[in-house]
Each structure stands twice: as structure tokens, then as C-alpha cells.
Amino acid sequence: MYRDDDAARAARASALIDEIAELERQKLQQATMEQRLDAAKRELSTLHGPAPAPAREKPPSLLAHVLVFGATAGAAYLGYTLLI
């Protein structure tokens, strides 16, 4: 092996070690920020209290059913008499 190859490999290995160390620091900072974000979201949700239950939709009344049935029957009768 050449002496220059050893120096180049050592320099490249040193650069890679430094890059890995920097990326690991960034990864650690990201994890810390995510934990702080989760904690802030939990605290905010406790301040707002539990979410209200969704309102139940009331079914149509008997009067609405009778009106729809009557309108349908009237339209059917009118259509039948016009066709005959």
C-alpha cells in the first residue's frame, strides 16, 4: 500500500466520524423537541378539558313522515291521472 492512501483513508474516516457525530446530535435534538411538543399538546388538552360529546341528531317526527307520505301519494295520484 502507498503511504498516501493511508493518510487519505484516515482523513476520510475522521471526516465520516465527525459527520456521524453531528447527525447523532441533530437526531437527539429532534427527539428532545418532539418530546417537548408532545408534552405541550398534552398540557393544552388538559387545559381545554374533555371534548364535549357530539349532539345526537333527532329523528324526523311523525308529522314529517305523514307530510312526506301525503306529498308522495298526491304526486303519484296526479301522475297516474295525467297518464290515463
C-alpha positions, 0 to 999 in steps of 0.5 A: 500500500502507498503511504498516501492512501493511508493518510487519505483513508484516515482523513476520510474516516475522521471526516465520516466520524465527525459527520456521524457525530453531528447527525447523532446530535441533530437526531437527539435534538429532534427527539428532545423537541418532539418530546417537548411538543408532545408534552405541550399538546398534552398540557393544552388538552388538559387545559381545554378539558374533555371534548364535549360529546357530539349532539345526537341528531333527532329523528324526523317526527311523525308529522314529517313522515305523514307530510312526506307520505301525503306529498308522495301519494298526491304526486303519484295520484296526479301522475297516474291521472295525467297518464290515463 
